[in-house]
C-alpha cells in the first residue's frame, strides 16, 4: 500500500491531530488545569484553521483508489466548516465550564471534533461507502451531544427524537444506495454515473427518491423537517448552533456532489423536479411556521428550515456557479446564524430566558448584544449592505444561469418568501428596540470567548459581502473542480 | 426448485415495509428500535443479494454490508443509552410520555 496517499488529506489529518491532542489533554492533565481545556481546544483548533487557510492545500488529488477526492472546492468548504466550528468552540467556552457540564467537558469537545471529521469525509467522498461512514460519523455523536445536559428533561427528549429520525433517515438512504448498487454494480460516483446513464429505469428513479428523502431528513427539508424544531429547542444551545450551520452546510455540499455527479445529466430532469417541489414547500412552510414561534430557538429552527430551501437553490442549479454560490451562502449563513446563537447563548446563560418577549427592551440594558442580534437578523433576512443580501443575490443568479423558465418562477417564489421572512426577522428587532417591558434582562457582561466570537461574526456579516475577492475565489475553485464530475 | 433473485428481494422489501410501519405506529421505544433494525437489515439483504446474483465477480456489496452492520450496531448502542437516559428522567419508555416539546 502506498502510504503517501495520506498526504492527499491534510485537513483530515490536521483535524485528527487536534482531536488527539484534546483527548490526551483531557485524559492526562491534572484536575486543576482541566478548566483550561476549552481555551486550549479553541486555541489549537484556531491554529489548525489558520494553517489550513494556506492556499497550497487547495491542489489536492485522489486517494484510496478514487474513494476520496480533495480539490479546491472541498478545501474551501472544509475551511468554511472549520471557521464555523471555531466560532462555536469560542462561544461554548463559558458554558462548558459551568457547574453541571464541567464533569464531562472533555467529551463535549471530542465528540464535536469527531463529527466535524465525519463531515470532512462526507464532503470528500467519491464512493458511497465512504459517504455513508462520514454521514454516520457526523450524525451519531450529535445525538449524544444533544443529550448532554443531563439535568434538563428537554435535552433527553431532543436526543431521542434526533436519534430515531437520524437512524430512520439513514435506513432510507441506505435503501436508496442499495437499489443504485443493484442497477450500477459499483459504488464509485463516476462509474455509477456511466452505468446509470445507459438505461432509464423506474427502479433508479425510486432509488433517487429514496436518496433525496434520506438526505432531505439530514437537511430538514419539508416534509422531512418535523424533528428540527424540537431538537433545536431541546438541545444545549452550543449544540444547536453547531447543528444548524455546520452539519447543514456539509450535508448540502455533499448532496450537490451526489446529485450532480451520480445522477448527473441523465436524470437531471427527474431530480430537478423533485427538488423543485421540495424547495417551494421548504421555503414557504419554514417561513409560515417561523412567524408563530415565541421561543427564539424554535424560531431559528424554522428560519433555518427556510434557509435550507435557499441553499437548495444552489443544488438545483447543478452547475459551477451554483456550487460557488452554495458555498458562499453557507459561509455567510455561518456568520449570521452563529451571531444570533451567540446572543441567545449569552442571554440564556445569564437569565435562563429564551422567548422573544423576554428580549423586550434588551437594547436599553445590553445595547451591544441587541446590536449584534439586529445585524444577524438583517443579514438572515437579506437587507442590502450586509452579507446576507449578497449571498441571496448570488444564489439566485446561480439558479437563473440554468436559463429555464421554471427556475425563474422558482426564484420569483423564493423572492416573495424573502419579503415574508423580513416580517418575522424584524419582529425580533422590534422586540429589542421598540417594545417596553417591566422585567427586562438585566445588564451583564458576556464572557470573553462569547464576546470574541460575536465580534468575529459581526465583522463577517459586515465585510464578507463587500469582499468580492472571496466570492471570486470560490467561483474559481468550483469552476476548476466541476469538470471533474 | 431454483431460487432466483426475487425470492430474496421480495422478503427484503417486505421487511423494510414492516420496519417503516412499525416505526410509524409503535409507541414503545424498544419496539421502535426493533423496527429500525428491521429496516437496516433489509438493506443488508438487498446488498448481499445484488452482489451474489447480479455481480458475482466482485465483493463491493458484501463489504458494504459488513460496514452497514457495524454502523447499525453503533446506532443501537447509542439508542439504548439514550433510551436508558429517558427512562431515568420519566420512568417510562413510552414515546407519548416524551412529547413536551411541541408547536
Interface residues (C-beta under 8 A of the other chain):
Chain A: X128 X129 X132 X133 X136 X140 X143 X144 X147 X150 X153 X154 X156 X157 X158 X159 X160 X161 X163 X164 X167 X168 X170 X171 X172 X174 X175 X177 X178 X179 X181 X182 X185 X186 X187 X229 X230 X233 X234 X289 X292
Chain B: X16 X19 X23 X29 X32 X36 X39 X40 X42 X43 X46 X47 X50 X51 X54 X55 X58 X60 X61 X63 X64 X67 X68 X71 X74 X75 X78 X79 X81 X82 X83 X85 X86 X89 X90 X95 X98 X99 X100 X101 X102 X103
